[in-house]
Amino acid sequence: MNIHYCADYENMSQMACDTVLSQLKDNPQQLICTATGNSPTRLYEKLVESYKISPETFKDIKIIKLDEWGGTNGDYPNTSEYYLQKNLIDPLQIPKSHYISFDSSPTDAKKECDRMENEIQEHGPIDICILGLGKNGHIGFNEPSKILYPDCHIADLSKSSLKHPMANKMKTAPTYGLTLGMSNILKSKKIILLLTGPNKKKAIKRLLSRDITTTLPASLLWLHSNVDCYLDKSSI
């Protein structure tokens, strides 16, 4: 893992954006896995700014959603789907054929995970995986546990995740998560990890210790050969 110490959130976002644009310049046909939340928001804004200047850079990319809240009716403005449509899919004019997404309100969550796994097998591996860090060290909805699941799966949400601002604002609280598994993530050709937020100091400190443990899922990224970690120094 290459740690890049950034002056602040803005600098972190710009450095990550530069990396994504560099990858797209080398190969415009990229499958990009996208997280949601505050950590990548400014990065996405910067990508949209670049799109307005050079839309041809983005015409061949495909987007895959990292995770989604489950057990809601799927139409809340706080779902991952709404977030990505607003911040990335619509602004970059990504066609439906180039967007792979968990259904926000599946009738059968297990079948939905199986469908997403098949999508990854058909279109993968992921070229660029953009991740944030959960307060408890999770990535996606791969929560701290004695065991971690390799493939797309239904996740039991931790108390920490259920307190996330997105979940707190929902009229119907989510009861589970849908997420790519650790193997899906670790098979990515390149991973961009964004570390920011004053409430994540403990998780960041644990990650930087380089101890690898399933109780801090993000620590497994130390096993990957191509991770750029952008650390907002105001968060440590």
C-alpha positions as CSV (number, residue, x, y, z in Angstrom):
1,M,0.0,0.0,0.0
2,N,1.4,3.4,-1.0
3,I,0.4,6.0,1.6
4,H,0.1,9.6,0.2
5,Y,-0.2,12.1,3.0
6,C,-2.4,14.9,1.8
7,A,-2.7,18.4,3.3
8,D,-6.5,18.3,3.6
9,Y,-9.7,16.8,2.1
10,E,-9.4,19.0,-1.0
11,N,-5.8,17.9,-1.7
12,M,-6.7,14.3,-1.1
13,S,-9.6,14.5,-3.6
14,Q,-7.4,16.1,-6.2
15,M,-4.6,13.6,-5.9
16,A,-7.1,10.7,-6.2
17,C,-8.7,12.4,-9.2
18,D,-5.4,12.8,-10.9
19,T,-4.8,9.0,-10.4
20,V,-8.1,8.1,-11.9
21,L,-7.6,10.4,-14.9
22,S,-4.1,9.0,-15.5
23,Q,-5.6,5.5,-15.5
24,L,-8.3,6.5,-18.0
25,K,-5.7,8.1,-20.2
26,D,-3.8,4.8,-20.3
27,N,-6.9,2.8,-20.9
28,P,-10.3,4.5,-21.4
29,Q,-12.2,1.2,-21.1
30,Q,-12.2,0.9,-17.3
31,L,-14.6,-0.9,-15.0
32,I,-14.7,1.4,-11.9
33,C,-16.2,0.3,-8.6
34,T,-17.6,3.3,-6.7
35,A,-18.2,3.7,-3.0
36,T,-20.6,6.3,-1.5
37,G,-20.4,8.7,1.4
38,N,-18.5,11.8,2.2
39,S,-15.0,10.4,1.5
40,P,-15.3,10.1,-2.3
41,T,-17.8,13.0,-2.9
42,R,-15.2,15.7,-3.8
43,L,-13.3,13.2,-6.0
44,Y,-16.5,12.6,-7.9
45,E,-17.1,16.3,-8.2
46,K,-13.6,16.7,-9.7
47,L,-14.2,13.9,-12.2
48,V,-17.4,15.7,-13.3
49,E,-15.5,18.9,-13.7
50,S,-13.0,17.0,-15.9
51,Y,-15.8,15.5,-17.9
52,K,-17.2,18.9,-18.8
53,I,-13.8,19.8,-20.3
54,S,-13.0,16.4,-21.9
55,P,-16.2,14.2,-22.1
56,E,-14.5,11.8,-24.5
57,T,-12.2,10.6,-21.6
58,F,-15.2,9.0,-19.9
59,K,-17.2,7.7,-22.9
60,D,-16.1,4.0,-22.5
61,I,-16.0,3.6,-18.7
62,K,-18.3,1.2,-16.8
63,I,-19.4,1.8,-13.2
64,I,-20.2,-0.9,-10.7
65,K,-21.8,0.0,-7.3
66,L,-19.9,-1.2,-4.3
67,D,-22.8,-1.7,-1.9
68,E,-26.3,-0.8,-1.0
69,W,-28.6,-0.6,2.0
70,G,-31.2,-3.4,2.1
71,G,-34.6,-3.6,3.7
72,T,-35.8,-0.2,2.6
73,N,-38.3,0.6,-0.2
74,G,-35.4,1.8,-2.3
75,D,-36.7,5.3,-3.1
76,Y,-35.1,7.3,-0.3
77,P,-32.7,10.1,-1.2
78,N,-30.2,8.4,1.1
79,T,-29.7,5.2,-0.7
80,S,-26.4,4.4,-2.4
81,E,-28.3,4.4,-5.7
82,Y,-29.6,7.9,-5.3
83,Y,-26.1,9.1,-4.3
84,L,-24.4,7.6,-7.3
85,Q,-27.1,8.7,-9.8
86,K,-26.8,12.3,-8.4
87,N,-23.0,12.5,-8.1
88,L,-21.7,10.3,-10.9
89,I,-24.0,8.4,-13.2
90,D,-26.2,11.4,-14.4
91,P,-23.4,14.0,-14.5
92,L,-21.1,11.7,-16.5
93,Q,-24.0,10.5,-18.6
94,I,-23.2,6.9,-18.0
95,P,-25.7,4.8,-20.1
96,K,-27.6,2.0,-18.4
97,S,-25.6,-0.6,-20.3
98,H,-22.5,0.7,-18.6
99,Y,-23.8,0.7,-15.1
100,I,-23.9,-2.5,-12.9
101,S,-25.8,-2.0,-9.7
102,F,-27.4,-3.8,-6.8
103,D,-31.2,-3.3,-6.8
104,S,-32.1,-0.9,-4.0
105,S,-35.2,-3.0,-3.2
106,P,-34.8,-6.6,-4.3
107,T,-37.5,-9.1,-3.8
108,D,-34.9,-11.8,-3.2
109,A,-31.6,-10.4,-1.8
110,K,-29.8,-13.7,-2.3
111,K,-30.7,-13.9,-5.9
112,E,-29.6,-10.2,-6.3
113,C,-26.2,-11.0,-4.9
114,D,-25.9,-14.0,-7.2
115,R,-26.8,-11.8,-10.2
116,M,-24.2,-9.2,-9.2
117,E,-21.6,-11.9,-8.8
118,N,-22.4,-13.1,-12.3
119,E,-22.0,-9.6,-13.6
120,I,-18.6,-9.3,-12.1
121,Q,-17.5,-12.6,-13.6
122,E,-18.7,-11.4,-17.0
123,H,-17.4,-7.9,-17.0
124,G,-14.6,-8.0,-14.4
125,P,-12.1,-7.9,-13.0
126,I,-12.6,-4.4,-11.6
127,D,-9.9,-2.0,-13.0
128,I,-10.2,0.7,-10.3
129,C,-11.9,0.2,-7.0
130,I,-12.6,3.4,-5.1
131,L,-13.1,2.8,-1.4
132,G,-13.7,4.8,1.8
133,L,-13.0,3.6,5.3
134,G,-15.9,2.9,7.8
135,K,-15.6,4.2,11.3
136,N,-15.2,0.6,12.5
137,G,-12.7,-0.2,9.7
138,H,-15.2,-1.8,7.2
139,I,-15.0,-1.4,3.5
140,G,-18.2,-1.7,1.6
141,F,-20.4,-3.6,4.0
142,N,-17.7,-6.1,4.8
143,E,-18.0,-5.6,8.5
144,P,-15.5,-6.6,11.3
145,S,-16.0,-10.3,12.0
146,K,-14.2,-13.5,12.7
147,I,-14.8,-14.4,9.1
148,L,-15.1,-12.3,5.9
149,Y,-17.0,-13.4,2.8
150,P,-15.2,-13.5,-0.6
151,D,-18.1,-12.8,-3.0
152,C,-21.2,-10.6,-3.3
153,H,-23.3,-11.3,-0.2
154,I,-26.0,-10.2,2.3
155,A,-24.3,-8.4,5.1
156,D,-25.3,-8.1,8.8
157,L,-25.0,-4.4,9.5
158,S,-23.0,-3.3,12.5
159,K,-24.3,-0.8,15.0
160,S,-21.7,1.6,13.7
161,S,-23.0,1.3,10.1
162,L,-26.6,1.7,11.3
163,K,-25.6,5.1,12.8
164,H,-24.2,6.3,9.4
165,P,-25.8,9.6,8.3
166,M,-27.4,7.9,5.3
167,A,-29.1,5.3,7.4
168,N,-30.2,7.7,10.1
169,K,-32.1,9.9,7.6
170,M,-34.2,7.0,6.3
171,K,-37.8,6.7,7.3
172,T,-37.4,2.9,7.3
173,A,-34.1,1.8,8.8
174,P,-32.1,-0.7,6.7
175,T,-32.1,-4.2,8.0
176,Y,-29.2,-5.6,6.0
177,G,-26.6,-4.6,3.4
178,L,-25.7,-5.8,-0.1
179,T,-22.1,-5.7,-0.9
180,L,-19.2,-6.9,-3.0
181,G,-17.0,-9.3,-1.0
182,M,-13.4,-9.1,-0.1
183,S,-12.3,-11.3,-3.0
184,N,-14.2,-9.1,-5.5
185,I,-12.4,-6.1,-4.1
186,L,-8.9,-7.7,-3.8
187,K,-9.1,-8.9,-7.4
188,S,-9.3,-5.3,-8.6
189,K,-6.3,-4.3,-10.7
190,K,-6.0,-1.0,-8.7
191,I,-7.5,0.2,-5.4
192,I,-7.8,3.8,-4.3
193,L,-8.5,4.1,-0.6
194,L,-9.6,7.5,0.8
195,L,-9.0,8.2,4.5
196,T,-10.7,11.2,5.9
197,G,-13.0,12.2,8.8
198,P,-12.2,13.1,12.4
199,N,-14.4,10.2,13.7
200,K,-12.1,7.7,11.9
201,K,-8.9,8.4,13.8
202,K,-9.0,5.1,15.7
203,A,-9.6,3.0,12.5
204,I,-6.9,4.9,10.6
205,K,-4.4,4.4,13.4
206,R,-5.1,0.7,13.4
207,L,-4.8,0.5,9.6
208,L,-1.5,2.3,9.6
209,S,-0.1,-0.2,12.1
210,R,-0.1,-2.8,9.3
211,D,-1.6,-5.5,11.5
212,I,-3.8,-7.6,9.2
213,T,-7.0,-8.8,10.8
214,T,-10.6,-9.6,9.9
215,T,-11.7,-7.3,12.8
216,L,-10.4,-4.5,10.6
217,P,-11.4,-5.5,7.0
218,A,-9.6,-2.6,5.4
219,S,-6.3,-4.0,6.8
220,L,-6.6,-6.8,4.2
221,L,-5.7,-4.2,1.6
222,W,-2.1,-4.5,2.7
223,L,-2.1,-7.8,0.9
224,H,-2.9,-6.1,-2.5
225,S,0.0,-5.1,-4.7
226,N,-1.5,-1.9,-6.1
227,V,-3.2,0.3,-3.6
228,D,-2.9,4.0,-3.5
229,C,-4.1,5.3,-0.1
230,Y,-4.7,9.0,0.1
231,L,-4.7,10.2,3.7
232,D,-6.2,13.5,4.7
233,K,-3.7,14.6,7.4
234,S,-6.3,16.6,9.2
235,S,-8.0,13.3,10.1
236,I,-5.0,12.0,12.2
